[in-house]
Amino acid sequence: PIVSRDVGVDLPDGCGIVLETCEVDEIEQAMARALALAPDELARQTLACQRHALETYSREGYARRLRAYLKEWLG
């Protein structure tokens, strides 16, 4: 994916493109870089981002992190 730094979403290492300014030139360059990726690399990054999103941003992932935090905090 191509995301803005401001969205507050982390990407797995070596995956995706993070926009710093969201200016038109930067977006165009990011799109060109993404389109230039080999199909197998694009697939690898896409799958890694999907796995990361499910683990980190899903309801289940949130509940798992919250339980771990509470368990640590409450002893």
C-alpha positions in Angstrom: 0.0 0.0 0.0 0.8 3.6 -0.3 -0.1 5.4 2.9 0.5 8.8 4.5 2.6 9.1 7.6 -0.4 10.9 9.2 -2.8 7.9 9.1 -1.1 6.3 12.1 -0.7 2.9 10.5 2.5 1.0 10.6 3.6 -1.1 7.8 5.8 -4.2 8.0 9.5 -3.6 7.4 10.3 -3.5 3.7 6.7 -3.2 2.6 4.6 -0.4 1.2 5.4 3.2 0.6 4.9 5.9 3.3 4.2 9.4 2.0 5.8 12.3 4.0 4.2 15.3 2.4 1.3 14.0 0.2 2.2 16.4 -2.5 1.2 15.5 -6.0 4.8 14.9 -7.2 5.4 12.6 -4.2 2.2 10.6 -4.9 3.1 10.3 -8.6 6.6 9.0 -7.7 5.2 6.5 -5.2 2.7 5.2 -7.7 5.5 4.8 -10.3 7.6 2.9 -7.8 4.7 0.6 -6.9 3.9 0.0 -10.6 7.6 -0.9 -11.2 7.7 -3.7 -8.7 8.0 -7.2 -10.0 4.7 -9.1 -9.7 6.2 -11.6 -7.1 7.5 -8.7 -5.0 4.2 -6.9 -5.2 2.5 -10.1 -4.1 5.0 -10.6 -1.2 4.4 -7.1 0.1 0.7 -7.3 -0.3 0.5 -10.5 1.7 2.8 -9.2 4.4 0.7 -6.1 4.8 -2.5 -8.1 4.9 -1.1 -10.4 7.6 0.2 -7.4 9.6 -3.2 -5.6 9.4 -5.1 -8.7 10.6 -2.7 -9.2 13.5 -2.4 -5.6 14.5 -5.6 -3.8 13.5 -8.3 -6.4 13.6 -10.8 -6.7 16.5 -9.1 -9.9 17.5 -5.6 -8.4 17.4 -6.8 -5.5 19.5 -8.4 -7.8 22.1 -5.2 -9.9 22.2 -3.0 -6.9 22.9 -5.5 -5.5 25.4 -5.6 -8.8 27.3 -1.8 -9.0 27.3 -1.6 -5.4 28.6 -4.2 -5.9 31.3 -2.5 -9.2 32.4 0.8 -7.4 32.7 -0.6 -4.4 34.4 -2.7 -6.4 36.9 -0.1 -9.0 37.5 
